[in-house]
Amino acid sequence: MQNINITTARAELFKLASSCIKYNNVININTKEGNVIMLSEEDYNSLIESLYLAGIPGMYESIIEGVNTPIEECVKVEWK
């Protein structure tokens, strides 16, 4: 994670945003009032989805069961 102060971040905003989007970098922007984390929308959405799934009772166990299921026992699903 890159740390940067707010003054430098303001001057390099486009460069920092591009770095988050292209390379999935996470940037910690320091201010006198506290810090802000900058990350791509894709990374944010992934994080929110992971938190949502982690909050579903039994989801972890279901994922582990799926990972441990032999491929021969899997059923192919046709998505429309």
DSSP file (Angstrom, degrees, kcal/mol; ACC not computed):
  #  RESIDUE AA STRUCTURE BP1 BP2  ACC     N-H-->O    O-->H-N    N-H-->O    O-->H-N    TCO  KAPPA ALPHA  PHI   PSI    X-CA   Y-CA   Z-CA
    1    1 A M              0   0    0      0, 0.0     2,-0.4     0, 0.0    26,-0.2   0.000 360.0 360.0 360.0 132.1    0.0    0.0    0.0
    2    2 A Q  E     -a   27   0A   0     24,-1.9    26,-3.5     2,-0.0     2,-0.4  -0.709 360.0-151.2 -87.5 135.2    1.3    3.4   -1.0
    3    3 A N  E     +a   28   0A   0     -2,-0.4     2,-0.3    24,-0.2    26,-0.2  -0.907  24.1 162.5-106.9 135.7    1.2    6.2    1.6
    4    4 A I  E     -a   29   0A   0     24,-2.6    26,-3.0    -2,-0.4     2,-0.1  -0.995  35.1-115.0-150.2 147.6    0.9    9.8    0.4
    5    5 A N  E  >  -a   30   0A   0     -2,-0.3     4,-2.5    24,-0.2     5,-0.2  -0.475  32.9-110.7 -84.4 162.2   -0.1   13.1    1.9
    6    6 A I  H  > S+     0   0    0     24,-1.9     4,-2.4     1,-0.2     5,-0.2   0.823 114.4  56.0 -63.2 -34.7   -3.2   15.0    0.7
    7    7 A T  H  > S+     0   0    0      2,-0.2     4,-1.6     1,-0.2    -1,-0.2   0.936 112.1  41.8 -64.8 -46.3   -1.3   17.8   -0.9
    8    8 A T  H  > S+     0   0    0      1,-0.2     4,-1.8     2,-0.2    -2,-0.2   0.895 113.1  54.6 -66.4 -40.0    0.7   15.4   -3.1
    9    9 A A  H  < S+     0   0    0     -4,-2.5    -2,-0.2     1,-0.2     7,-0.2   0.898 105.9  52.3 -60.9 -40.9   -2.4   13.4   -3.8
   10   10 A R  H >< S+     0   0    0     -4,-2.4     3,-0.8     1,-0.2    -1,-0.2   0.911 111.8  46.0 -61.1 -42.5   -4.2   16.5   -5.0
   11   11 A A  H 3< S+     0   0    0     -4,-1.6    -1,-0.2     1,-0.2    -2,-0.2   0.778 123.0  35.2 -71.7 -26.5   -1.4   17.3   -7.4
   12   12 A E  T 3X S+     0   0    0     -4,-1.8     4,-2.7     1,-0.1     5,-0.2   0.008  77.0 127.4-116.9  27.2   -1.2   13.7   -8.7
   13   13 A L  H <> S+     0   0    0     -3,-0.8     4,-2.7     1,-0.2     5,-0.2   0.894  75.1  46.4 -55.7 -48.3   -4.9   12.7   -8.6
   14   14 A F  H  > S+     0   0    0      1,-0.2     4,-2.5     2,-0.2    -1,-0.2   0.926 114.0  48.7 -62.1 -44.5   -5.1   11.4  -12.2
   15   15 A K  H  > S+     0   0    0      1,-0.2     4,-1.9     2,-0.2    -1,-0.2   0.901 113.3  47.4 -61.7 -42.5   -1.9    9.4  -11.8
   16   16 A L  H  X S+     0   0    0     -4,-2.7     4,-2.1     2,-0.2    -2,-0.2   0.912 111.4  50.1 -67.0 -43.1   -3.0    7.9   -8.6
   17   17 A A  H  X S+     0   0    0     -4,-2.7     4,-2.3    -5,-0.2    -2,-0.2   0.919 111.0  49.7 -61.9 -43.7   -6.5    7.0   -9.9
   18   18 A S  H  X S+     0   0    0     -4,-2.5     4,-3.1     1,-0.2     5,-0.4   0.884 108.5  53.3 -61.7 -39.2   -4.9    5.4  -13.0
   19   19 A S  H  X S+     0   0    0     -4,-1.9     4,-1.7     1,-0.2     6,-1.4   0.889 109.9  47.8 -64.1 -40.1   -2.6    3.4  -10.7
   20   20 A C  H  X S+     0   0    0     -4,-2.1     4,-0.9     4,-0.2    20,-0.4   0.918 118.0  41.2 -65.1 -43.9   -5.5    2.1   -8.7
   21   21 A I  H  < S+     0   0    0     -4,-2.3    -2,-0.2     2,-0.2    -3,-0.2   0.939 122.6  35.9 -72.4 -49.1   -7.5    1.1  -11.9
   22   22 A K  H  < S+     0   0    0     -4,-3.1    -3,-0.2    -5,-0.2    -2,-0.2   0.869 133.3  22.2 -75.7 -37.5   -4.6   -0.4  -14.0
   23   23 A Y  H  < S-     0   0    0     -4,-1.7    -1,-0.2    -5,-0.4    -3,-0.2   0.280  97.1-119.0-118.9   9.0   -2.6   -2.1  -11.3
   24   24 A N     <  +     0   0    0     -4,-0.9    -4,-0.2     1,-0.2    -3,-0.1   0.792  53.6 167.5  55.4  30.9   -5.0   -2.6   -8.4
   25   25 A N        -     0   0    0     -6,-1.4     2,-0.5    -9,-0.1    15,-0.3  -0.459  28.4-144.8 -72.2 147.7   -2.9   -0.4   -6.2
   26   26 A V        -     0   0    0     -2,-0.1   -24,-1.9    13,-0.1     2,-0.5  -0.963  14.9-159.5-113.3 132.5   -4.4    0.7   -2.9
   27   27 A I  E     -aB   2  38A   0     11,-2.6    11,-3.1    -2,-0.5     2,-0.7  -0.950  10.5-151.5-121.8 129.1   -3.3    4.2   -1.7
   28   28 A N  E     -aB   3  37A   0    -26,-3.5   -24,-2.6    -2,-0.5     2,-0.6  -0.876  14.8-159.6 -97.0 113.5   -3.5    5.6    1.8
   29   29 A I  E     -aB   4  36A   0      7,-3.6     7,-2.4    -2,-0.7     2,-0.4  -0.860   9.3-148.1 -99.8 119.1   -4.0    9.3    1.7
   30   30 A N  E     +aB   5  35A   0    -26,-3.0   -24,-1.9    -2,-0.6     2,-0.3  -0.703  22.4 168.2 -91.5 133.0   -3.0   11.0    4.9
   31   31 A T  E >   - B   0  34A   0      3,-1.6     3,-0.5    -2,-0.4   -26,-0.0  -0.849  48.5-107.0-130.5 171.2   -4.7   14.2    6.2
   32   32 A K  T 3  S+     0   0    0     -2,-0.3     3,-0.1     1,-0.2    -1,-0.0   0.780 121.0  47.9 -67.5 -26.6   -4.6   16.1    9.5
   33   33 A E  T 3  S-     0   0    0      1,-0.3     2,-0.3    -3,-0.0    -1,-0.2   0.565 128.6 -67.9 -92.0 -10.1   -8.1   14.8   10.2
   34   34 A G  E <   -B   31   0A   0     -3,-0.5    -3,-1.6     2,-0.0    -1,-0.3  -0.920  60.7 -63.2 147.2-172.9   -7.4   11.2    9.4
   35   35 A N  E     -B   30   0A   0     -2,-0.3     2,-0.4    -5,-0.2    -5,-0.2  -0.759  29.8-155.0-113.1 156.6   -6.7    8.9    6.5
   36   36 A V  E     -B   29   0A   0     -7,-2.4    -7,-3.6    -2,-0.3     2,-0.5  -0.981  12.2-141.2-127.3 139.0   -8.6    8.0    3.3
   37   37 A I  E     -B   28   0A   0     -2,-0.4     2,-0.5    -9,-0.2    -9,-0.2  -0.889  12.8-160.1-102.8 129.7   -8.1    4.8    1.3
   38   38 A M  E     +B   27   0A   0    -11,-3.1   -11,-2.6    -2,-0.5     2,-0.3  -0.940  24.0 151.2-110.0 125.8   -8.2    5.0   -2.5
   39   39 A L        -     0   0    0     -2,-0.5   -13,-0.1   -13,-0.2   -18,-0.1  -0.958  47.2 -85.0-146.7 164.4   -8.9    1.9   -4.5
   40   40 A S     >  -     0   0    0    -20,-0.4     4,-2.4   -15,-0.3     5,-0.1  -0.245  34.8-118.0 -68.7 157.9  -10.5    1.0   -7.8
   41   41 A E  H  > S+     0   0    0      1,-0.2     4,-3.0     2,-0.2     5,-0.2   0.883 116.3  56.1 -61.4 -38.9  -14.3    0.5   -8.1
   42   42 A E  H  > S+     0   0    0      2,-0.2     4,-2.0     1,-0.2    -1,-0.2   0.924 109.4  44.7 -60.1 -46.0  -13.6   -3.1   -9.2
   43   43 A D  H  > S+     0   0    0      2,-0.2     4,-2.3     1,-0.2    -1,-0.2   0.898 113.5  51.3 -65.6 -40.5  -11.6   -3.8   -6.0
   44   44 A Y  H  X S+     0   0    0     -4,-2.4     4,-2.6     2,-0.2    -2,-0.2   0.945 110.7  47.4 -60.8 -49.3  -14.3   -2.0   -3.9
   45   45 A N  H  X S+     0   0    0     -4,-3.0     4,-2.4     1,-0.2    -1,-0.2   0.881 111.8  51.1 -61.5 -38.5  -17.1   -4.0   -5.4
   46   46 A S  H  X S+     0   0    0     -4,-2.0     4,-2.4    -5,-0.2    -1,-0.2   0.910 110.6  48.8 -64.1 -42.8  -15.2   -7.3   -4.9
   47   47 A L  H  X S+     0   0    0     -4,-2.3     4,-2.3     2,-0.2    -2,-0.2   0.919 111.9  48.3 -63.3 -45.0  -14.5   -6.4   -1.2
   48   48 A I  H  X S+     0   0    0     -4,-2.6     4,-2.3     1,-0.2    -2,-0.2   0.909 112.1  49.2 -63.4 -42.7  -18.2   -5.6   -0.6
   49   49 A E  H  X S+     0   0    0     -4,-2.4     4,-2.7     2,-0.2     5,-0.2   0.907 110.3  51.1 -63.9 -41.4  -19.3   -8.8   -2.3
   50   50 A S  H  X S+     0   0    0     -4,-2.4     4,-2.3     1,-0.2    -2,-0.2   0.905 110.8  48.5 -62.3 -41.7  -16.8  -10.8   -0.2
   51   51 A L  H  X S+     0   0    0     -4,-2.3     4,-1.1     2,-0.2    -1,-0.2   0.900 111.4  50.4 -64.4 -40.8  -18.1   -9.2    3.0
   52   52 A Y  H >< S+     0   0    0     -4,-2.3     3,-0.7     1,-0.2     4,-0.3   0.948 112.7  45.5 -61.2 -49.6  -21.7   -9.9    2.0
   53   53 A L  H >< S+     0   0    0     -4,-2.7     3,-1.4     1,-0.2    -2,-0.2   0.877 108.7  56.4 -63.4 -38.0  -20.9  -13.6    1.3
   54   54 A A  H 3< S+     0   0    0     -4,-2.3    -1,-0.2     1,-0.3    -2,-0.2   0.759 102.2  58.4 -65.4 -23.7  -18.9  -14.0    4.5
   55   55 A G  T << S+     0   0    0     -4,-1.1    -1,-0.3    -3,-0.7    -2,-0.2   0.532  82.0  97.7 -84.2  -6.0  -22.0  -12.8    6.4
   56   56 A I  S X  S-     0   0    0     -3,-1.4     3,-2.1    -4,-0.3     4,-0.4  -0.739  84.1-116.5 -85.5 120.5  -24.2  -15.6    5.1
   57   57 A P  T 3  S+     0   0    0      0, 0.0    -2,-0.1     0, 0.0    -1,-0.1  -0.319  96.7  10.7 -58.0 131.7  -24.4  -18.4    7.7
   58   58 A G  T 3> S+     0   0    0     -4,-0.1     4,-2.2     1,-0.0     5,-0.2   0.354  91.9 116.1  84.7  -5.6  -22.9  -21.6    6.3
   59   59 A M  H <> S+     0   0    0     -3,-2.1     4,-2.5     2,-0.2     5,-0.2   0.921  73.9  51.6 -63.7 -44.1  -21.4  -20.0    3.2
   60   60 A Y  H  > S+     0   0    0     -4,-0.4     4,-2.4     1,-0.2    -1,-0.2   0.936 111.7  47.0 -58.1 -47.4  -17.8  -20.7    4.3
   61   61 A E  H  > S+     0   0    0      1,-0.2     4,-2.5     2,-0.2    -1,-0.2   0.887 110.9  52.6 -62.2 -39.5  -18.6  -24.4    4.8
   62   62 A S  H  X S+     0   0    0     -4,-2.2     4,-2.2     2,-0.2    -1,-0.2   0.893 109.7  48.4 -63.6 -40.8  -20.4  -24.6    1.5
   63   63 A I  H  X S+     0   0    0     -4,-2.5     4,-2.5     2,-0.2    -2,-0.2   0.927 111.6  49.1 -65.7 -44.9  -17.4  -23.1   -0.3
   64   64 A I  H  X S+     0   0    0     -4,-2.4     4,-1.9     1,-0.2    -2,-0.2   0.910 110.6  51.4 -61.5 -42.2  -15.0  -25.6    1.3
   65   65 A E  H  X S+     0   0    0     -4,-2.5     4,-0.5     1,-0.2    -1,-0.2   0.913 110.8  48.8 -60.5 -42.6  -17.4  -28.4    0.4
   66   66 A G  H >< S+     0   0    0     -4,-2.2     3,-0.9     1,-0.2    -2,-0.2   0.895 109.5  51.2 -64.6 -40.3  -17.4  -27.3   -3.2
   67   67 A V  H 3< S+     0   0    0     -4,-2.5    -1,-0.2     1,-0.2    -2,-0.2   0.862 111.9  47.9 -64.3 -35.2  -13.6  -27.0   -3.3
   68   68 A N  H 3< S+     0   0    0     -4,-1.9    -1,-0.2    -5,-0.2    -2,-0.2   0.465  86.7 107.0 -87.1  -1.7  -13.3  -30.5   -2.0
   69   69 A T  S << S-     0   0    0     -3,-0.9     5,-0.1    -4,-0.5    -3,-0.0  -0.655  77.7-116.8 -79.3 126.1  -15.8  -32.0   -4.4
   70   70 A P    >   -     0   0    0      0, 0.0     3,-1.7     0, 0.0     4,-0.4  -0.321  20.7-120.9 -59.8 144.4  -14.1  -34.1   -7.1
   71   71 A I  G >  S+     0   0    0      1,-0.3     3,-1.2     2,-0.2    -2,-0.0   0.804 111.1  64.6 -58.3 -31.3  -14.6  -32.7  -10.6
   72   72 A E  G 3  S+     0   0    0      1,-0.3    -1,-0.3     3,-0.0    -3,-0.0   0.780 101.0  50.9 -64.6 -25.7  -16.3  -35.9  -11.7
   73   73 A E  G <  S+     0   0    0     -3,-1.7    -1,-0.3     2,-0.1    -2,-0.2   0.489  89.0 105.8 -90.5  -4.0  -19.1  -35.3   -9.2
   74   74 A C    <   -     0   0    0     -3,-1.2     2,-0.5    -4,-0.4    -3,-0.0  -0.457  64.6-136.2 -78.8 150.2  -19.7  -31.7  -10.4
   75   75 A V        -     0   0    0     -2,-0.1     2,-0.4     2,-0.0    -2,-0.1  -0.907  16.3-126.2-108.4 130.9  -22.8  -30.9  -12.5
   76   76 A K        -     0   0    0     -2,-0.5     2,-0.5     2,-0.0     0, 0.0  -0.612  23.6-153.5 -77.2 131.5  -22.4  -28.7  -15.6
   77   77 A V        -     0   0    0     -2,-0.4     2,-0.7     2,-0.0    -1,-0.0  -0.915   5.7-143.8-108.9 129.6  -24.9  -25.8  -15.5
   78   78 A E        -     0   0    0     -2,-0.5     2,-0.4     2,-0.0    -2,-0.0  -0.839  17.1-154.4 -93.1 113.1  -26.0  -24.1  -18.7
   79   79 A W              0   0    0     -2,-0.7    -2,-0.0     1,-0.1     0, 0.0  -0.700 360.0 360.0 -88.1 137.2  -26.4  -20.4  -18.2
   80   80 A K              0   0    0     -2,-0.4    -1,-0.1     0, 0.0    -2,-0.0   0.394 360.0 360.0-109.8 360.0  -28.9  -18.5  -20.4
